[in-house]
Amino acid sequence: MIFYIWIILSSIVACILSDVLLFIEYRNHNHLWVTDKMPYGIFWKPFYNKVNLRGALTYNRLTLSWLFKTPAWMKLDSTTLILIWIIRSIVLINSALVIFAFTSLLWI
């Protein structure tokens, strides 16, 4: 039971932190945010940005790429580096837990 609670809560935290990174990019590096096709997060959306499929797909592509490559604008700010490493850690731990859970089911 604790396993499921951890997965759910840590995934929500990772989504919130991803939204915070998007907001930082929007606020401090707006030209890069526009270049990234104006993505919006799960919980955060710019007040003038309409909700559409393109923004959601851009969010998915962008946050997935952040797991493997740190953009230059993140490297300039220690807060964004801490946030991205927390997100990466959560994804790594959750992936390992899910793999462990499924492989342990094979041995039962």
N, C-alpha and C positions, 0 to 999 in steps of 0.2 A: 504494500500500500504506500509506503514512504517513497518507493521507487517512482510510482506514478505521480505523486504529489511533487517530487523533485523535478521530474520531466516537465510537468505543466508550468510550475512556477518559474523555473529557470528559463523556459522558452518565452514566457511573458516578459521576463526581465530582459532577455536578449532582444526582443522586439522593441521594447521601450528604449533600450540603449541605441538600437539602430535608428530609431526615430530621432533621438537626440543628436546623433551624428549627422543625419540629414538636415536637421534644423541648424546645426553649426555650419554645415556647408552652405545652406541657404542664406544664413545671416552674414557670415564672414567671407564666403567665397562664392558670391551669387553668380558671377560669370561662369564658374565651373558647374554650378548647379543647373544653369540654363543649358550648358553644353551637355550635361548628363540627361537632358530631355525632361527637366523639371520633375523629378520623382517626388512622390509623397509617401509617407509612412503608413503604418497600420493605424496608429493613434494620432499622428500629427499630419496636418494638411495646411498649406498656406491658405490664408483666408480668401484669396482671389482665384486659387487653382480649382478648377472643376474636377470632380471625381470622374475618372475614365479608366478604361482598360489599359491604355498606354502608360499612364503613371504607375499603375500597379505592376505591370510587367517590367517597367524600368526599375522599380523598387526591388523586385526579385533579382533581376540581373545584376544590379549594382551591389546589393548587399552580399550576394553570392561571390562576386568578384573581390569584395573587401575581405573575405575569409582567406584569400590566397595572396592578395597583393595589397600593400598599403599605398594609397595615393600620396602624391607629393605634399598636398595641402595638409594631410594628417600628420606627416612627419615633422611639420613645423610647430605643432602644438602638443605639449605633453598630455593634456587632458584627452585629446582625441586618441592618442596612442594608448593610453590606459583603457579607454572605453573599447577600442577595437580588440585589444588583447583580452579583455573580460569576455567580450562576445565570442571570440575564437575559443577561449577556454570552455565556455558553456557549451558551444557546439561540439567540441572534442569530447567532453565528459558525457554529454547526452548521447552522442554517437556510440561511444564505447559501452555505455550502459544498455543501449538498445541492442547492440550486437551481442553483448553478454547475455541478455535476457533471452534472445532468440536461440542462441547456441545452447544455453542451458535447457531450453525446452526440448532440444533434440536428444539430450541424454536422459530424459525422464522416461 
